[in-house]
Amino acid sequence: MKQLQGTGVALATPFDREKNIDYNGLERLISHCIEGGVEYLVVMGTTAENPTLSPEEKKKVLRAAVEAAQNRVPIVYGLGGNNTAALVHQMQEEDLRGVSALLSVSPYYNKPTQEGIFQHFKTLSEAAPLPLILYNVPGRTGSNMSAETTLRLAHGFENIIGIKEASGDMEQVMKIIQDRPDNFLVISGEDNLTLPLLACGGDGVISVSGQAFPAVMSEMVRQGLQNDFEKARKLHYRLYEVTKLLFAEGNPGGVKTALDLMDVCPAHLRQPLWPVSQPLRQKIQQQIDEHQL
């Protein structure tokens, strides 16, 4: 899946003041990302506030994103959960026209064993109508998918084509890179660890900050993939501090604030999320100004 190397962005869902979906804002956000040079878009990831969207809203956002992208870049659709049977049914019923691959998070809250995680993804692999990217994010799911489980899945199922790794454990990431099969993508799920992952042989990032600053993030990743780490390092440090700020009071509050400051789309959130504090908003603005982002 060469088309999914490089920079993907985990799109936020813009809302208006009444907390309805702002489809014009979504279209502006997608244009901002594509014109900034990203390689693909991820719809309905965690950054999309998908727990607060109804099933019908999720379908409408996907169709709106496909229409706005106009085949300019591939689209990956987030389809994950902790009810395996329900996910199989959803995969069979969902309208996936215009989608290139699915991103599926390791089951959260109920904390299955490693064998449980393996069997979950085995079942999804056998039902998936599209290539499947695994997503390991222990900070949100409450459990880590080990390198051994990832590699077992990678070697066992041809339609499992990669993993978004957000464990923050570089030794785990290196184990996967070292022992993965050919063409299995290892994708950073931690923006500020993307450059180290590229240096170890990874394939790119699914980024939060990259949707606010697509030109810098996507160029940093391209330079890293070309082994020009001197150029990549300079771009990495342009984003390093602002990326930390974007997560300081939770995601996607931070990146929505940056997008609002850049007049891309508003910063409104659905509860239980809450807008970032005014001091943090000012710090994000200072970083945007200082680094000409």
Number of C-alpha atoms within 10 A of each C-alpha: 12 8 11 24 20 26 29 30 29 27 29 29 30 28 20 16 11 10 12 15 18 18 19 16 18 23 18 16 24 23 16 19 24 20 12 19 19 27 21 24 27 26 27 25 25 19 20 21 19 17 12 14 17 10 10 8 14 19 16 14 20 23 16 15 22 22 12 18 19 10 11 13 18 19 24 28 22 24 19 24 16 18 12 16 12 12 20 17 12 14 18 13 9 10 12 19 9 18 20 18 25 25 23 22 24 26 27 19 12 11 15 19 12 16 10 12 21 19 15 19 23 16 14 21 21 12 14 20 14 16 18 26 26 25 25 24 22 18 12 16 18 14 21 22 24 17 19 15 15 24 19 13 23 25 15 13 14 14 18 27 23 26 25 22 27 22 21 17 10 15 10 16 23 17 14 24 21 12 13 20 16 10 13 22 26 26 29 29 24 21 20 19 17 25 25 15 24 25 14 14 18 25 26 28 30 28 28 28 29 25 29 26 23 25 19 22 29 26 20 28 27 21 19 27 20 11 14 14 19 11 14 22 16 13 20 24 14 19 22 16 15 23 23 15 18 24 16 13 16 14 18 28 23 27 28 28 24 27 21 16 18 15 13 21 25 21 25 24 23 17 10 6 15 14 18 21 11 9 9 16 18 13 15 23 17 13 19 18 10 10 12 8 16
